[in-house]
Amino acid sequence: MSDDPDVGGEPELVVRCAECGNTYPAQRGDDGGFRPIGTAAGTCSCGSSEFEQV
Ligand SMILES: [Zn+2]
């Protein structure tokens, strides 16, 4: 009913930035990587795009 595919949907897991340690709710991407929710272009605020699951 309230699906909003452009915004990323429900977070499935939590990831931590490999560089600065910030954590984000995230989804698993189609390529098997992580897609943090609420960040620009799927990168951390520090600019890193490497995340590990918490
Ligand atoms: Zn970071």
mmCIF file of the protein (N, C-alpha, C, O) and its ligand, coordinates in Angstrom:
data_MODEL
# 
_entry.id   MODEL 
# 
loop_
_entity.id 
_entity.type 
_entity.pdbx_number_of_molecules 
1 polymer     1 
2 non-polymer 1 
# 
_entity_poly.entity_id                      1 
_entity_poly.type                           'polypeptide(L)' 
_entity_poly.nstd_linkage                   no 
_entity_poly.nstd_monomer                   no 
_entity_poly.pdbx_seq_one_letter_code       MSDDPDVGGEPELVVRCAECGNTYPAQRGDDGGFRPIGTAAGTCSCGSSEFEQV 
_entity_poly.pdbx_seq_one_letter_code_can   MSDDPDVGGEPELVVRCAECGNTYPAQRGDDGGFRPIGTAAGTCSCGSSEFEQV 
_entity_poly.pdbx_strand_id                 A 
# 
loop_
_entity_poly_seq.entity_id 
_entity_poly_seq.num 
_entity_poly_seq.mon_id 
_entity_poly_seq.hetero 
1 1  MET n 
1 2  SER n 
1 3  ASP n 
1 4  ASP n 
1 5  PRO n 
1 6  ASP n 
1 7  VAL n 
1 8  GLY n 
1 9  GLY n 
1 10 GLU n 
1 11 PRO n 
1 12 GLU n 
1 13 LEU n 
1 14 VAL n 
1 15 VAL n 
1 16 ARG n 
1 17 CYS n 
1 18 ALA n 
1 19 GLU n 
1 20 CYS n 
1 21 GLY n 
1 22 ASN n 
1 23 THR n 
1 24 TYR n 
1 25 PRO n 
1 26 ALA n 
1 27 GLN n 
1 28 ARG n 
1 29 GLY n 
1 30 ASP n 
1 31 ASP n 
1 32 GLY n 
1 33 GLY n 
1 34 PHE n 
1 35 ARG n 
1 36 PRO n 
1 37 ILE n 
1 38 GLY n 
1 39 THR n 
1 40 ALA n 
1 41 ALA n 
1 42 GLY n 
1 43 THR n 
1 44 CYS n 
1 45 SER n 
1 46 CYS n 
1 47 GLY n 
1 48 SER n 
1 49 SER n 
1 50 GLU n 
1 51 PHE n 
1 52 GLU n 
1 53 GLN n 
1 54 VAL n 
# 
loop_
_struct_asym.id 
_struct_asym.entity_id 
A 1 
B 2 
# 
loop_
_chem_comp.id 
_chem_comp.type 
_chem_comp.mon_nstd_flag 
ALA 'L-peptide linking' y 
ARG 'L-peptide linking' y 
ASN 'L-peptide linking' y 
ASP 'L-peptide linking' y 
CYS 'L-peptide linking' y 
GLN 'L-peptide linking' y 
GLU 'L-peptide linking' y 
GLY 'peptide linking'   y 
ILE 'L-peptide linking' y 
LEU 'L-peptide linking' y 
MET 'L-peptide linking' y 
PHE 'L-peptide linking' y 
PRO 'L-peptide linking' y 
SER 'L-peptide linking' y 
THR 'L-peptide linking' y 
TYR 'L-peptide linking' y 
VAL 'L-peptide linking' y 
ZN  non-polymer         . 
# 
_pdbx_entity_nonpoly.entity_id   2 
_pdbx_entity_nonpoly.name        ? 
_pdbx_entity_nonpoly.comp_id     ZN 
# 
_pdbx_nonpoly_scheme.asym_id         B 
_pdbx_nonpoly_scheme.entity_id       2 
_pdbx_nonpoly_scheme.mon_id          ZN 
_pdbx_nonpoly_scheme.ndb_seq_num     1 
_pdbx_nonpoly_scheme.pdb_seq_num     101 
_pdbx_nonpoly_scheme.auth_seq_num    101 
_pdbx_nonpoly_scheme.pdb_mon_id      ZN 
_pdbx_nonpoly_scheme.auth_mon_id     ZN 
_pdbx_nonpoly_scheme.pdb_strand_id   A 
_pdbx_nonpoly_scheme.pdb_ins_code    . 
# 
loop_
_atom_site.group_PDB 
_atom_site.id 
_atom_site.type_symbol 
_atom_site.label_atom_id 
_atom_site.label_alt_id 
_atom_site.label_comp_id 
_atom_site.label_asym_id 
_atom_site.label_entity_id 
_atom_site.label_seq_id 
_atom_site.pdbx_PDB_ins_code 
_atom_site.Cartn_x 
_atom_site.Cartn_y 
_atom_site.Cartn_z 
_atom_site.occupancy 
_atom_site.B_iso_or_equiv 
_atom_site.pdbx_formal_charge 
_atom_site.auth_seq_id 
_atom_site.auth_comp_id 
_atom_site.auth_asym_id 
_atom_site.auth_atom_id 
_atom_site.pdbx_PDB_model_num 
ATOM   1   N  N  . MET A 1 1  ? 0.824  -1.206 0.000  1.00 0.00 ? 1   MET A N  1 
ATOM   2   C  CA . MET A 1 1  ? 0.000  0.000  0.000  1.00 0.00 ? 1   MET A CA 1 
ATOM   3   C  C  . MET A 1 1  ? 0.861  1.260  0.000  1.00 0.00 ? 1   MET A C  1 
ATOM   4   O  O  . MET A 1 1  ? 0.585  2.228  -0.709 1.00 0.00 ? 1   MET A O  1 
ATOM   5   N  N  . SER A 1 2  ? 1.912  1.218  0.815  1.00 0.00 ? 2   SER A N  1 
ATOM   6   C  CA . SER A 1 2  ? 2.756  2.407  0.916  1.00 0.00 ? 2   SER A CA 1 
ATOM   7   C  C  . SER A 1 2  ? 4.138  2.150  0.315  1.00 0.00 ? 2   SER A C  1 
ATOM   8   O  O  . SER A 1 2  ? 5.122  2.775  0.708  1.00 0.00 ? 2   SER A O  1 
ATOM   9   N  N  . ASP A 1 3  ? 4.198  1.236  -0.629 1.00 0.00 ? 3   ASP A N  1 
ATOM   10  C  CA . ASP A 1 3  ? 5.488  0.940  -1.261 1.00 0.00 ? 3   ASP A CA 1 
ATOM   11  C  C  . ASP A 1 3  ? 6.069  2.183  -1.917 1.00 0.00 ? 3   ASP A C  1 
ATOM   12  O  O  . ASP A 1 3  ? 5.358  2.976  -2.534 1.00 0.00 ? 3   ASP A O  1 
ATOM   13  N  N  . ASP A 1 4  ? 7.352  2.327  -1.770 1.00 0.00 ? 4   ASP A N  1 
ATOM   14  C  CA . ASP A 1 4  ? 8.022  3.516  -2.291 1.00 0.00 ? 4   ASP A CA 1 
ATOM   15  C  C  . ASP A 1 4  ? 9.370  3.078  -2.863 1.00 0.00 ? 4   ASP A C  1 
ATOM   16  O  O  . ASP A 1 4  ? 10.412 3.348  -2.265 1.00 0.00 ? 4   ASP A O  1 
ATOM   17  N  N  . PRO A 1 5  ? 9.360  2.414  -3.999 1.00 0.00 ? 5   PRO A N  1 
ATOM   18  C  CA . PRO A 1 5  ? 10.557 1.730  -4.497 1.00 0.00 ? 5   PRO A CA 1 
ATOM   19  C  C  . PRO A 1 5  ? 11.753 2.644  -4.716 1.00 0.00 ? 5   PRO A C  1 
ATOM   20  O  O  . PRO A 1 5  ? 12.895 2.187  -4.665 1.00 0.00 ? 5   PRO A O  1 
ATOM   21  N  N  . ASP A 1 6  ? 11.516 3.902  -4.954 1.00 0.00 ? 6   ASP A N  1 
ATOM   22  C  CA . ASP A 1 6  ? 12.638 4.802  -5.224 1.00 0.00 ? 6   ASP A CA 1 
ATOM   23  C  C  . ASP A 1 6  ? 13.417 5.165  -3.969 1.00 0.00 ? 6   ASP A C  1 
ATOM   24  O  O  . ASP A 1 6  ? 14.536 5.669  -4.060 1.00 0.00 ? 6   ASP A O  1 
ATOM   25  N  N  . VAL A 1 7  ? 12.848 4.918  -2.815 1.00 0.00 ? 7   VAL A N  1 
ATOM   26  C  CA . VAL A 1 7  ? 13.486 5.347  -1.573 1.00 0.00 ? 7   VAL A CA 1 
ATOM   27  C  C  . VAL A 1 7  ? 14.240 4.206  -0.893 1.00 0.00 ? 7   VAL A C  1 
ATOM   28  O  O  . VAL A 1 7  ? 14.982 4.437  0.062  1.00 0.00 ? 7   VAL A O  1 
ATOM   29  N  N  . GLY A 1 8  ? 14.056 2.984  -1.375 1.00 0.00 ? 8   GLY A N  1 
ATOM   30  C  CA . GLY A 1 8  ? 14.874 1.897  -0.855 1.00 0.00 ? 8   GLY A CA 1 
ATOM   31  C  C  . GLY A 1 8  ? 14.131 0.928  0.028  1.00 0.00 ? 8   GLY A C  1 
ATOM   32  O  O  . GLY A 1 8  ? 14.613 -0.180 0.261  1.00 0.00 ? 8   GLY A O  1 
ATOM   33  N  N  . GLY A 1 9  ? 12.963 1.312  0.534  1.00 0.00 ? 9   GLY A N  1 
ATOM   34  C  CA . GLY A 1 9  ? 12.151 0.368  1.274  1.00 0.00 ? 9   GLY A CA 1 
ATOM   35  C  C  . GLY A 1 9  ? 12.643 0.112  2.685  1.00 0.00 ? 9   GLY A C  1 
ATOM   36  O  O  . GLY A 1 9  ? 13.303 0.953  3.296  1.00 0.00 ? 9   GLY A O  1 
ATOM   37  N  N  . GLU A 1 10 ? 12.310 -1.062 3.188  1.00 0.00 ? 10  GLU A N  1 
ATOM   38  C  CA . GLU A 1 10 ? 12.579 -1.391 4.586  1.00 0.00 ? 10  GLU A CA 1 
ATOM   39  C  C  . GLU A 1 10 ? 14.026 -1.814 4.790  1.00 0.00 ? 10  GLU A C  1 
ATOM   40  O  O  . GLU A 1 10 ? 14.561 -2.593 4.001  1.00 0.00 ? 10  GLU A O  1 
ATOM   41  N  N  . PRO A 1 11 ? 14.660 -1.313 5.833  1.00 0.00 ? 11  PRO A N  1 
ATOM   42  C  CA . PRO A 1 11 ? 16.000 -1.806 6.165  1.00 0.00 ? 11  PRO A CA 1 
ATOM   43  C  C  . PRO A 1 11 ? 15.940 -3.263 6.595  1.00 0.00 ? 11  PRO A C  1 
ATOM   44  O  O  . PRO A 1 11 ? 15.027 -3.669 7.314  1.00 0.00 ? 11  PRO A O  1 
ATOM   45  N  N  . GLU A 1 12 ? 16.907 -4.040 6.156  1.00 0.00 ? 12  GLU A N  1 
ATOM   46  C  CA . GLU A 1 12 ? 16.934 -5.472 6.455  1.00 0.00 ? 12  GLU A CA 1 
ATOM   47  C  C  . GLU A 1 12 ? 18.031 -5.808 7.442  1.00 0.00 ? 12  GLU A C  1 
ATOM   48  O  O  . GLU A 1 12 ? 17.971 -6.834 8.119  1.00 0.00 ? 12  GLU A O  1 
ATOM   49  N  N  . LEU A 1 13 ? 19.028 -4.954 7.527  1.00 0.00 ? 13  LEU A N  1 
ATOM   50  C  CA . LEU A 1 13 ? 20.184 -5.269 8.358  1.00 0.00 ? 13  LEU A CA 1 
ATOM   51  C  C  . LEU A 1 13 ? 20.891 -3.962 8.704  1.00 0.00 ? 13  LEU A C  1 
ATOM   52  O  O  . LEU A 1 13 ? 20.491 -2.888 8.254  1.00 0.00 ? 13  LEU A O  1 
ATOM   53  N  N  . VAL A 1 14 ? 21.928 -4.067 9.494  1.00 0.00 ? 14  VAL A N  1 
ATOM   54  C  CA . VAL A 1 14 ? 22.699 -2.886 9.878  1.00 0.00 ? 14  VAL A CA 1 
ATOM   55  C  C  . VAL A 1 14 ? 24.134 -3.090 9.420  1.00 0.00 ? 14  VAL A C  1 
ATOM   56  O  O  . VAL A 1 14 ? 24.713 -4.163 9.587  1.00 0.00 ? 14  VAL A O  1 
ATOM   57  N  N  . VAL A 1 15 ? 24.692 -2.039 8.843  1.00 0.00 ? 15  VAL A N  1 
ATOM   58  C  CA . VAL A 1 15 ? 26.077 -2.120 8.394  1.00 0.00 ? 15  VAL A CA 1 
ATOM   59  C  C  . VAL A 1 15 ? 26.906 -1.029 9.064  1.00 0.00 ? 15  VAL A C  1 
ATOM   60  O  O  . VAL A 1 15 ? 26.388 -0.008 9.515  1.00 0.00 ? 15  VAL A O  1 
ATOM   61  N  N  . ARG A 1 16 ? 28.189 -1.279 9.112  1.00 0.00 ? 16  ARG A N  1 
ATOM   62  C  CA . ARG A 1 16 ? 29.123 -0.322 9.693  1.00 0.00 ? 16  ARG A CA 1 
ATOM   63  C  C  . ARG A 1 16 ? 30.143 0.066  8.634  1.00 0.00 ? 16  ARG A C  1 
ATOM   64  O  O  . ARG A 1 16 ? 30.659 -0.782 7.906  1.00 0.00 ? 16  ARG A O  1 
ATOM   65  N  N  . CYS A 1 17 ? 30.422 1.356  8.561  1.00 0.00 ? 17  CYS A N  1 
ATOM   66  C  CA . CYS A 1 17 ? 31.425 1.834  7.623  1.00 0.00 ? 17  CYS A CA 1 
ATOM   67  C  C  . CYS A 1 17 ? 32.794 1.274  8.005  1.00 0.00 ? 17  CYS A C  1 
ATOM   68  O  O  . CYS A 1 17 ? 33.186 1.302  9.172  1.00 0.00 ? 17  CYS A O  1 
ATOM   69  N  N  . ALA A 1 18 ? 33.511 0.767  7.009  1.00 0.00 ? 18  ALA A N  1 
ATOM   70  C  CA . ALA A 1 18 ? 34.824 0.184  7.260  1.00 0.00 ? 18  ALA A CA 1 
ATOM   71  C  C  . ALA A 1 18 ? 35.865 1.263  7.568  1.00 0.00 ? 18  ALA A C  1 
ATOM   72  O  O  . ALA A 1 18 ? 36.927 0.962  8.112  1.00 0.00 ? 18  ALA A O  1 
ATOM   73  N  N  . GLU A 1 19 ? 35.568 2.494  7.228  1.00 0.00 ? 19  GLU A N  1 
ATOM   74  C  CA . GLU A 1 19 ? 36.530 3.577  7.424  1.00 0.00 ? 19  GLU A CA 1 
ATOM   75  C  C  . GLU A 1 19 ? 36.338 4.304  8.756  1.00 0.00 ? 19  GLU A C  1 
ATOM   76  O  O  . GLU A 1 19 ? 37.283 4.455  9.530  1.00 0.00 ? 19  GLU A O  1 
ATOM   77  N  N  . CYS A 1 20 ? 35.114 4.750  9.013  1.00 0.00 ? 20  CYS A N  1 
ATOM   78  C  CA . CYS A 1 20 ? 34.908 5.616  10.181 1.00 0.00 ? 20  CYS A CA 1 
ATOM   79  C  C  . CYS A 1 20 ? 34.044 4.974  11.259 1.00 0.00 ? 20  CYS A C  1 
ATOM   80  O  O  . CYS A 1 20 ? 33.951 5.506  12.365 1.00 0.00 ? 20  CYS A O  1 
ATOM   81  N  N  . GLY A 1 21 ? 33.416 3.851  10.964 1.00 0.00 ? 21  GLY A N  1 
ATOM   82  C  CA . GLY A 1 21 ? 32.659 3.144  11.978 1.00 0.00 ? 21  GLY A CA 1 
ATOM   83  C  C  . GLY A 1 21 ? 31.222 3.598  12.138 1.00 0.00 ? 21  GLY A C  1 
ATOM   84  O  O  . GLY A 1 21 ? 30.515 3.081  13.003 1.00 0.00 ? 21  GLY A O  1 
ATOM   85  N  N  . ASN A 1 22 ? 30.767 4.542  11.336 1.00 0.00 ? 22  ASN A N  1 
ATOM   86  C  CA . ASN A 1 22 ? 29.355 4.913  11.380 1.00 0.00 ? 22  ASN A CA 1 
ATOM   87  C  C  . ASN A 1 22 ? 28.491 3.714  11.000 1.00 0.00 ? 22  ASN A C  1 
ATOM   88  O  O  . ASN A 1 22 ? 28.877 2.895  10.165 1.00 0.00 ? 22  ASN A O  1 
ATOM   89  N  N  . THR A 1 23 ? 27.324 3.623  11.621 1.00 0.00 ? 23  THR A N  1 
ATOM   90  C  CA . THR A 1 23 ? 26.420 2.528  11.289 1.00 0.00 ? 23  THR A CA 1 
ATOM   91  C  C  . THR A 1 23 ? 25.180 3.080  10.603 1.00 0.00 ? 23  THR A C  1 
ATOM   92  O  O  . THR A 1 23 ? 24.737 4.198  10.867 1.00 0.00 ? 23  THR A O  1 
ATOM   93  N  N  . TYR A 1 24 ? 24.638 2.260  9.719  1.00 0.00 ? 24  TYR A N  1 
ATOM   94  C  CA . TYR A 1 24 ? 23.451 2.641  8.954  1.00 0.00 ? 24  TYR A CA 1 
ATOM   95  C  C  . TYR A 1 24 ? 22.530 1.436  8.818  1.00 0.00 ? 24  TYR A C  1 
ATOM   96  O  O  . TYR A 1 24 ? 22.992 0.299  8.718  1.00 0.00 ? 24  TYR A O  1 
ATOM   97  N  N  . PRO A 1 25 ? 21.219 1.694  8.816  1.00 0.00 ? 25  PRO A N  1 
ATOM   98  C  CA . PRO A 1 25 ? 20.310 0.651  8.351  1.00 0.00 ? 25  PRO A CA 1 
ATOM   99  C  C  . PRO A 1 25 ? 20.575 0.439  6.865  1.00 0.00 ? 25  PRO A C  1 
ATOM   100 O  O  . PRO A 1 25 ? 20.929 1.382  6.158  1.00 0.00 ? 25  PRO A O  1 
ATOM   101 N  N  . ALA A 1 26 ? 20.410 -0.772 6.397  1.00 0.00 ? 26  ALA A N  1 
ATOM   102 C  CA . ALA A 1 26 ? 20.776 -1.062 5.014  1.00 0.00 ? 26  ALA A CA 1 
ATOM   103 C  C  . ALA A 1 26 ? 19.942 -2.201 4.455  1.00 0.00 ? 26  ALA A C  1 
ATOM   104 O  O  . ALA A 1 26 ? 19.260 -2.932 5.173  1.00 0.00 ? 26  ALA A O  1 
ATOM   105 N  N  . GLN A 1 27 ? 20.032 -2.313 3.155  1.00 0.00 ? 27  GLN A N  1 
ATOM   106 C  CA . GLN A 1 27 ? 19.495 -3.469 2.454  1.00 0.00 ? 27  GLN A CA 1 
ATOM   107 C  C  . GLN A 1 27 ? 20.631 -4.142 1.711  1.00 0.00 ? 27  GLN A C  1 
ATOM   108 O  O  . GLN A 1 27 ? 21.679 -3.545 1.462  1.00 0.00 ? 27  GLN A O  1 
ATOM   109 N  N  . ARG A 1 28 ? 20.400 -5.393 1.363  1.00 0.00 ? 28  ARG A N  1 
ATOM   110 C  CA . ARG A 1 28 ? 21.373 -6.076 0.534  1.00 0.00 ? 28  ARG A CA 1 
ATOM   111 C  C  . ARG A 1 28 ? 21.080 -5.737 -0.929 1.00 0.00 ? 28  ARG A C  1 
ATOM   112 O  O  . ARG A 1 28 ? 19.942 -5.864 -1.380 1.00 0.00 ? 28  ARG A O  1 
ATOM   113 N  N  . GLY A 1 29 ? 22.081 -5.315 -1.652 1.00 0.00 ? 29  GLY A N  1 
ATOM   114 C  CA . GLY A 1 29 ? 21.881 -4.911 -3.042 1.00 0.00 ? 29  GLY A CA 1 
ATOM   115 C  C  . GLY A 1 29 ? 21.793 -6.103 -3.976 1.00 0.00 ? 29  GLY A C  1 
ATOM   116 O  O  . GLY A 1 29 ? 22.113 -7.232 -3.604 1.00 0.00 ? 29  GLY A O  1 
ATOM   117 N  N  . ASP A 1 30 ? 21.360 -5.835 -5.175 1.00 0.00 ? 30  ASP A N  1 
ATOM   118 C  CA . ASP A 1 30 ? 21.216 -6.899 -6.163 1.00 0.00 ? 30  ASP A CA 1 
ATOM   119 C  C  . ASP A 1 30 ? 22.549 -7.546 -6.496 1.00 0.00 ? 30  ASP A C  1 
ATOM   120 O  O  . ASP A 1 30 ? 22.592 -8.705 -6.911 1.00 0.00 ? 30  ASP A O  1 
ATOM   121 N  N  . ASP A 1 31 ? 23.628 -6.812 -6.320 1.00 0.00 ? 31  ASP A N  1 
ATOM   122 C  CA . ASP A 1 31 ? 24.962 -7.320 -6.653 1.00 0.00 ? 31  ASP A CA 1 
ATOM   123 C  C  . ASP A 1 31 ? 25.595 -8.041 -5.465 1.00 0.00 ? 31  ASP A C  1 
ATOM   124 O  O  . ASP A 1 31 ? 26.745 -8.472 -5.543 1.00 0.00 ? 31  ASP A O  1 
ATOM   125 N  N  . GLY A 1 32 ? 24.850 -8.174 -4.363 1.00 0.00 ? 32  GLY A N  1 
ATOM   126 C  CA . GLY A 1 32 ? 25.391 -8.850 -3.204 1.00 0.00 ? 32  GLY A CA 1 
ATOM   127 C  C  . GLY A 1 32 ? 26.082 -7.917 -2.228 1.00 0.00 ? 32  GLY A C  1 
ATOM   128 O  O  . GLY A 1 32 ? 26.478 -8.331 -1.138 1.00 0.00 ? 32  GLY A O  1 
ATOM   129 N  N  . GLY A 1 33 ? 26.226 -6.657 -2.616 1.00 0.00 ? 33  GLY A N  1 
ATOM   130 C  CA . GLY A 1 33 ? 26.817 -5.683 -1.709 1.00 0.00 ? 33  GLY A CA 1 
ATOM   131 C  C  . GLY A 1 33 ? 25.761 -5.087 -0.793 1.00 0.00 ? 33  GLY A C  1 
ATOM   132 O  O  . GLY A 1 33 ? 24.610 -5.523 -0.798 1.00 0.00 ? 33  GLY A O  1 
ATOM   133 N  N  . PHE A 1 34 ? 26.150 -4.097 -0.013 1.00 0.00 ? 34  PHE A N  1 
ATOM   134 C  CA . PHE A 1 34 ? 25.223 -3.446 0.908  1.00 0.00 ? 34  PHE A CA 1 
ATOM   135 C  C  . PHE A 1 34 ? 24.811 -2.097 0.351  1.00 0.00 ? 34  PHE A C  1 
ATOM   136 O  O  . PHE A 1 34 ? 25.589 -1.403 -0.302 1.00 0.00 ? 34  PHE A O  1 
ATOM   137 N  N  . ARG A 1 35 ? 23.579 -1.751 0.626  1.00 0.00 ? 35  ARG A N  1 
ATOM   138 C  CA . ARG A 1 35 ? 23.050 -0.457 0.218  1.00 0.00 ? 35  ARG A CA 1 
ATOM   139 C  C  . ARG A 1 35 ? 22.560 0.276  1.452  1.00 0.00 ? 35  ARG A C  1 
ATOM   140 O  O  . ARG A 1 35 ? 21.414 0.081  1.856  1.00 0.00 ? 35  ARG A O  1 
ATOM   141 N  N  . PRO A 1 36 ? 23.384 1.111  2.063  1.00 0.00 ? 36  PRO A N  1 
ATOM   142 C  CA . PRO A 1 36 ? 22.934 1.861  3.231  1.00 0.00 ? 36  PRO A CA 1 
ATOM   143 C  C  . PRO A 1 36 ? 21.787 2.785  2.858  1.00 0.00 ? 36  PRO A C  1 
ATOM   144 O  O  . PRO A 1 36 ? 21.777 3.385  1.783  1.00 0.00 ? 36  PRO A O  1 
ATOM   145 N  N  . ILE A 1 37 ? 20.830 2.889  3.757  1.00 0.00 ? 37  ILE A N  1 
ATOM   146 C  CA . ILE A 1 37 ? 19.641 3.706  3.515  1.00 0.00 ? 37  ILE A CA 1 
ATOM   147 C  C  . ILE A 1 37 ? 19.839 5.070  4.168  1.00 0.00 ? 37  ILE A C  1 
ATOM   148 O  O  . ILE A 1 37 ? 20.317 5.166  5.298  1.00 0.00 ? 37  ILE A O  1 
ATOM   149 N  N  . GLY A 1 38 ? 19.474 6.097  3.460  1.00 0.00 ? 38  GLY A N  1 
ATOM   150 C  CA . GLY A 1 38 ? 19.535 7.442  4.023  1.00 0.00 ? 38  GLY A CA 1 
ATOM   151 C  C  . GLY A 1 38 ? 20.862 8.138  3.787  1.00 0.00 ? 38  GLY A C  1 
ATOM   152 O  O  . GLY A 1 38 ? 21.128 9.187  4.373  1.00 0.00 ? 38  GLY A O  1 
ATOM   153 N  N  . THR A 1 39 ? 21.696 7.561  2.934  1.00 0.00 ? 39  THR A N  1 
ATOM   154 C  CA . THR A 1 39 ? 22.954 8.195  2.601  1.00 0.00 ? 39  THR A CA 1 
ATOM   155 C  C  . THR A 1 39 ? 22.980 8.523  1.122  1.00 0.00 ? 39  THR A C  1 
ATOM   156 O  O  . THR A 1 39 ? 22.285 7.880  0.335  1.00 0.00 ? 39  THR A O  1 
ATOM   157 N  N  . ALA A 1 40 ? 23.756 9.497  0.737  1.00 0.00 ? 40  ALA A N  1 
ATOM   158 C  CA . ALA A 1 40 ? 23.826 9.890  -0.659 1.00 0.00 ? 40  ALA A CA 1 
ATOM   159 C  C  . ALA A 1 40 ? 24.582 8.841  -1.463 1.00 0.00 ? 40  ALA A C  1 
ATOM   160 O  O  . ALA A 1 40 ? 25.713 8.488  -1.129 1.00 0.00 ? 40  ALA A O  1 
ATOM   161 N  N  . ALA A 1 41 ? 23.951 8.348  -2.523 1.00 0.00 ? 41  ALA A N  1 
ATOM   162 C  CA . ALA A 1 41 ? 24.615 7.457  -3.477 1.00 0.00 ? 41  ALA A CA 1 
ATOM   163 C  C  . ALA A 1 41 ? 25.164 6.190  -2.820 1.00 0.00 ? 41  ALA A C  1 
ATOM   164 O  O  . ALA A 1 41 ? 26.074 5.559  -3.358 1.00 0.00 ? 41  ALA A O  1 
ATOM   165 N  N  . GLY A 1 42 ? 24.625 5.820  -1.673 1.00 0.00 ? 42  GLY A N  1 
ATOM   166 C  CA . GLY A 1 42 ? 25.050 4.574  -1.049 1.00 0.00 ? 42  GLY A CA 1 
ATOM   167 C  C  . GLY A 1 42 ? 26.431 4.622  -0.443 1.00 0.00 ? 42  GLY A C  1 
ATOM   168 O  O  . GLY A 1 42 ? 27.054 3.582  -0.228 1.00 0.00 ? 42  GLY A O  1 
ATOM   169 N  N  . THR A 1 43 ? 26.915 5.809  -0.168 1.00 0.00 ? 43  THR A N  1 
ATOM   170 C  CA . THR A 1 43 ? 28.218 5.918  0.479  1.00 0.00 ? 43  THR A CA 1 
ATOM   171 C  C  . THR A 1 43 ? 28.047 6.529  1.862  1.00 0.00 ? 43  THR A C  1 
ATOM   172 O  O  . THR A 1 43 ? 27.053 7.199  2.143  1.00 0.00 ? 43  THR A O  1 
ATOM   173 N  N  . CYS A 1 44 ? 29.020 6.291  2.711  1.00 0.00 ? 44  CYS A N  1 
ATOM   174 C  CA . CYS A 1 44 ? 29.029 6.883  4.036  1.00 0.00 ? 44  CYS A CA 1 
ATOM   175 C  C  . CYS A 1 44 ? 29.237 8.388  3.950  1.00 0.00 ? 44  CYS A C  1 
ATOM   176 O  O  . CYS A 1 44 ? 29.675 8.910  2.925  1.00 0.00 ? 44  CYS A O  1 
ATOM   177 N  N  . SER A 1 45 ? 28.916 9.074  5.039  1.00 0.00 ? 45  SER A N  1 
ATOM   178 C  CA . SER A 1 45 ? 29.156 10.516 5.079  1.00 0.00 ? 45  SER A CA 1 
ATOM   179 C  C  . SER A 1 45 ? 30.635 10.843 4.985  1.00 0.00 ? 45  SER A C  1 
ATOM   180 O  O  . SER A 1 45 ? 30.994 11.974 4.660  1.00 0.00 ? 45  SER A O  1 
ATOM   181 N  N  . CYS A 1 46 ? 31.512 9.864  5.265  1.00 0.00 ? 46  CYS A N  1 
ATOM   182 C  CA . CYS A 1 46 ? 32.947 10.084 5.142  1.00 0.00 ? 46  CYS A CA 1 
ATOM   183 C  C  . CYS A 1 46 ? 33.431 9.839  3.720  1.00 0.00 ? 46  CYS A C  1 
ATOM   184 O  O  . CYS A 1 46 ? 34.585 10.115 3.392  1.00 0.00 ? 46  CYS A O  1 
ATOM   185 N  N  . GLY A 1 47 ? 32.539 9.317  2.873  1.00 0.00 ? 47  GLY A N  1 
ATOM   186 C  CA . GLY A 1 47 ? 32.892 9.111  1.481  1.00 0.00 ? 47  GLY A CA 1 
ATOM   187 C  C  . GLY A 1 47 ? 33.224 7.673  1.138  1.00 0.00 ? 47  GLY A C  1 
ATOM   188 O  O  . GLY A 1 47 ? 33.362 7.327  -0.036 1.00 0.00 ? 47  GLY A O  1 
ATOM   189 N  N  . SER A 1 48 ? 33.354 6.834  2.151  1.00 0.00 ? 48  SER A N  1 
ATOM   190 C  CA . SER A 1 48 ? 33.671 5.432  1.886  1.00 0.00 ? 48  SER A CA 1 
ATOM   191 C  C  . SER A 1 48 ? 32.454 4.692  1.373  1.00 0.00 ? 48  SER A C  1 
ATOM   192 O  O  . SER A 1 48 ? 31.325 5.024  1.733  1.00 0.00 ? 48  SER A O  1 
ATOM   193 N  N  . SER A 1 49 ? 32.671 3.703  0.546  1.00 0.00 ? 49  SER A N  1 
ATOM   194 C  CA . SER A 1 49 ? 31.571 2.846  0.107  1.00 0.00 ? 49  SER A CA 1 
ATOM   195 C  C  . SER A 1 49 ? 31.794 1.408  0.555  1.00 0.00 ? 49  SER A C  1 
ATOM   196 O  O  . SER A 1 49 ? 31.172 0.481  0.036  1.00 0.00 ? 49  SER A O  1 
ATOM   197 N  N  . GLU A 1 50 ? 32.695 1.231  1.529  1.00 0.00 ? 50  GLU A N  1 
ATOM   198 C  CA . GLU A 1 50 ? 32.939 -0.112 2.054  1.00 0.00 ? 50  GLU A CA 1 
ATOM   199 C  C  . GLU A 1 50 ? 32.241 -0.270 3.397  1.00 0.00 ? 50  GLU A C  1 
ATOM   200 O  O  . GLU A 1 50 ? 32.458 0.509  4.324  1.00 0.00 ? 50  GLU A O  1 
ATOM   201 N  N  . PHE A 1 51 ? 31.393 -1.299 3.481  1.00 0.00 ? 51  PHE A N  1 
ATOM   202 C  CA . PHE A 1 51 ? 30.638 -1.543 4.697  1.00 0.00 ? 51  PHE A CA 1 
ATOM   203 C  C  . PHE A 1 51 ? 30.755 -2.999 5.093  1.00 0.00 ? 51  PHE A C  1 
ATOM   204 O  O  . PHE A 1 51 ? 30.974 -3.877 4.259  1.00 0.00 ? 51  PHE A O  1 
ATOM   205 N  N  . GLU A 1 52 ? 30.604 -3.232 6.381  1.00 0.00 ? 52  GLU A N  1 
ATOM   206 C  CA . GLU A 1 52 ? 30.537 -4.606 6.853  1.00 0.00 ? 52  GLU A CA 1 
ATOM   207 C  C  . GLU A 1 52 ? 29.280 -4.761 7.691  1.00 0.00 ? 52  GLU A C  1 
ATOM   208 O  O  . GLU A 1 52 ? 28.846 -3.822 8.357  1.00 0.00 ? 52  GLU A O  1 
ATOM   209 N  N  . GLN A 1 53 ? 28.697 -5.959 7.652  1.00 0.00 ? 53  GLN A N  1 
ATOM   210 C  CA . GLN A 1 53 ? 27.472 -6.172 8.399  1.00 0.00 ? 53  GLN A CA 1 
ATOM   211 C  C  . GLN A 1 53 ? 27.767 -6.237 9.885  1.00 0.00 ? 53  GLN A C  1 
ATOM   212 O  O  . GLN A 1 53 ? 28.749 -6.846 10.311 1.00 0.00 ? 53  GLN A O  1 
ATOM   213 N  N  . VAL A 1 54 ? 26.903 -5.599 10.673 1.00 0.00 ? 54  VAL A N  1 
ATOM   214 C  CA . VAL A 1 54 ? 27.054 -5.612 12.125 1.00 0.00 ? 54  VAL A CA 1 
ATOM   215 C  C  . VAL A 1 54 ? 26.388 -6.860 12.684 1.00 0.00 ? 54  VAL A C  1 
ATOM   216 O  O  . VAL A 1 54 ? 26.396 -7.074 13.896 1.00 0.00 ? 54  VAL A O  1 
HETATM 217 ZN ZN . ZN  B 2 .  ? 32.428 6.306  7.000  1.00 0.00 2 101 ZN  A ZN 1 
# 
